[in-house]
Amino acid sequence: MDFQTYRPMLLGLAYRLLGSMWDAEDVVQEAWLRWSGTDQAKVAEPRAFLVTVVSRLALDQLRSARVKREAYTGPWLPEPVPTGEVGPLDTAELRDTLSYATLHLMERLSPPERAVFVLREAFDLPYEEIAEIVGASLVNCRQMHHRASVRLADGRDRFQPSAEEHSRLLLRFLDAAQGGDLAAFTSMLSEDVVAWTDGGGRVRAALNPVHGRDRVLAFLSGLARKYTFGEARVVDVNGAPALSFMAEGRVQVACLDFRDGLVHGIYVMLNPDKLRAFPR
């Protein structure tokens, strides 16, 4: 078996579990080393074997990463990645678990809950296999999936726009922001909109999420007055359109979560360590 056949799928799995392409690449590389040192002729199901190896490696990494993320400067956001770099997106479940808003929500879960949720939702593994991978009982795995689904329900069970509608809303948002049309800009924000900015201590960013329409509006207006933003362009990120733009000579990426035609979440990545895939 050629390991490269499974590499895109394994990278997508590791990324969903870790929220970091950098770490996902390390996990998949380690999985390749382990596969290379295995008597492959004795492996009846290579895909299942590799999914197990990658999941367990990612679980170990996620447990240690959570400690680092608790000490992170400001909000920790997932690393945005170009859609084409995260493996197949053949099903709605694969797309949903890749969406930036869902990845951000998955930070609420414990590492085992996240693994159970991703393996069940995105890869449709039977609970028996998942239980063996995470080292839990069948009953416990079902309970973890239920808990994860409940904790992620907010934002996953409402209307989500198609890619075409998402692009249209994104451009409308950009036009209102760049044109200084305050009324149009305000009308696109939900009352409970939240804005997150991740500078990672490398770039100045808000140290706490900004909650509510009025505060988000004031925050974004303040940024517009303070910084000169280069021409923005629409890029395909995590399975949906997003904005890439220059500010103070640095590339930045903004992902917007639209629900029922309104902006519910704004995620702005400023940390250059998480923008390797978006060169100037």
N, C-alpha and C positions, 0 to 999 in steps of 0.2 A: 504494500500500500504506500502511496505517495503522501507523506504528511501534508504537503502543500495543498492537497485536495481539501483537507479539512481546516486549514489555517484560517481562512476568512470567517468561518462559522465559530471557531474557537476564540478568535479575537473579539468577535461580537459578544460572545458569552462572557469572556473575562471583563470586557469593558462595561457591560451591564451590571456586573457584580461589583466593580470597583469604582466606576465613574471617572476613571483615569486611563487614557490610552497609553500613557507612558508605562504605568504599572501593568496594564493588560499585555503590552508587548513583552515585558519581562516574564510574565507568567507563561505566555505561549512559547517563548524561547526555552524556558525551563521544561515545559511539557515536551518540547521536541527533543531535548537532551535525554529525558527519561524514556521517551519512545525509542530513541536511537540505541539506548542501552538495554532494551527489552527483547526477548526472544519473540519477535513479531509473529512467527509461524504458530505460536501457541495462543495468540490472542484471537478469540472467535469473533468478536465484534469490535473492530478498531475504533469506530465512532464512539461507542459507549465507553470504551476504555479511556479515550482521550477527553471526553466530556467529564468523566470522573476525575481524572488527573487535574485538569484545568480548574474545575469547580473547587476541589480541595485546596489547591495552591492559592486560588483567589480568596477563599474563605480565610486561610491563614493570614494572607496579606491584609485583608479587610479588617481583621481583628486588631492588628497592630496599627493600621492606618487610622482607626477611629481615635486612638489616643493622640496621634499627631494632629488630627483635625480638630480635636477639642482645644488644642493650644494654638490653633491657626489664627493669624491676625485678621480679624473681621470674618464675615460669612465665608464658608467654604462652599464653592460651587463646582459642579462636575466640569471636567475638561470638555469644551465643545469640540466636535470632530466633524469633518466633511462626511456627508452621508455615504459616499462611495467607499469609505475606509473601514466600515463596520460590518462587513459581511452581508449575506442575503437578507432581504426584507420582503419575503414572499407572502407573509400573512399580516393581518391587522395586528395580531398580538406581537409579532416581531417589531412592527413599527411603533406600537404604543409603548412598549418597554424601552424603546430607544429614545423616545421624545424627551426633550430637555426637562420639561416640567415633571414628567414621571420620574426621571433619574434623580431630580432634586428631591422629590417626595420620598424616594426610596432611602434617603439618608435617615428617615425616621425609624427604619426597621433595624432590628438586630441583625448581625451577619447571617445566622442560620435562617431567619425569616426572609431575608433578601434572597438567599440562595434558593430556598424552597419556592418563593414567588417567581423568580426568573426562570428556574428550570421547569416549573409547571406551566406558567403563563406563556412564555416565549417559545420554549422548546418542547412543550407538551409531553414531558417525561411522565411515566406512570409513578404513582406515589411509592411503589415498592423500590424502584430504582433511586428515587430521590432520597428515600430513607437510608439506603445504603451509602449514598454519597455523603450526606451530612452527618451520618452517625446517630440517627434518631429513630424512634419507633414510627411505625406507619400511622398510628393514631396521632402522635405528636406532630408529624409532618402535616397531616390534614388540619390540625388546629393552628399550626403556624401559618399555613396558607390562608386560612380564614381570617386570622388576626391581621395579616399583612393586607389582605383585600379590604378589610374594614378601615384600616389606617390610611390606605391610599384612595379610598372611595372619593374623597373630596377632590374634584378636579378631573376624575377619570370617567365619571358617569354622566357628564353633561355633553352638550353638543360640541363637537370638535370640528373645525372647518376643514374642508378639503385643501389640498396643496394650492390649488388655484385661488380659492377664497382666502387662504392664509396670505398668499402673495399680495392679493388685492388690498387686504386690510393692512398689511405691513407697509405698502407704498402709500396708502392713505394716511397712516400714522406718521410716516416720514415726511410727507408733504406738509401736514399740519404743523409738525415740529419745526421744520426748516423754514416754512413760510411765516412763522410767528402768528398763526391763526389760533389764538388762545381758546376761543369758543369751540372750534372744531377739535382741537387737541384735547380739551377737557371732556368733550362729549364721548371720546373714545375710551376713557378710563373708567373702569368699574369703581363703585364706591369703596370697595375693599381691596383695591389694587395694592400690590406690594412690589417694591423695587429692591433688588439685591445687586451689590457690586462687589466683585472679588478682585482685590489688588494683591492679596497674599503678602502684604508687607513690602512688596517691591514697588508698587505704584499707589499713590494716594487714592483712597476709596472710602466710602462710608463704612464705619465699623459695625453698624447695625442695620438690619433691614429697615426700609422706610415704608410705613404703613399708611394707607388711606389716600383718597384722591387728592385732597388739598396738599398734603405733605409731599406726595410724589410729584405733583405739579410744581410746587415750590422748589423741590430738589432738582428736577430736570431743568427748570427755568434758570436756576442758579448756575448749573453746569454750562448751559448754553451761553450765559453772559460771561463766564469766566474763561472758557476754552474756545479755541477755533477748531471746528471739526471739518476734516477733509470730506471730499465727495464720498457719500455712502453708496454701497452696492449690495444687492441682494445675493446671498450665497446659500447653498443648500447645506444645512447643519442639522445633524441628528434627525434626519428624515423630514425636515420641514424648512421652509425659507426663514432666513435670519438676516441681520444686517452686519456688514463689516465696514468699518470706517477708520479713518486716521484721526488721532487727537494728540496734539503736542508731539508729533513725530512718531507716535506708537500706534500700531494696529490694535483695534478693539473689536469685540464681537458682541452683539446684543441679540438675545433670543426672547421672543415675546410669546406669552401664552394667551391666546384668544379664546374666550368662551362667550357664546351667544353674541358674537360681533364686538365684544368689548375686551380691552386689555385687562387681564386679571393678574398677570405676573410679568415682570421685566427683569431679565437676568443679564447683567453686563459683565463680561469677562475682560479685565484689564491686566491680569497677571501674565507677564510675558512667558513664564514657564509653562503655561497652559495654552499658549497660542502658537506652538511650533508649526502647526499645520496651516497657519494663516500668515505667510510671509508678507512683508511690506510690498 
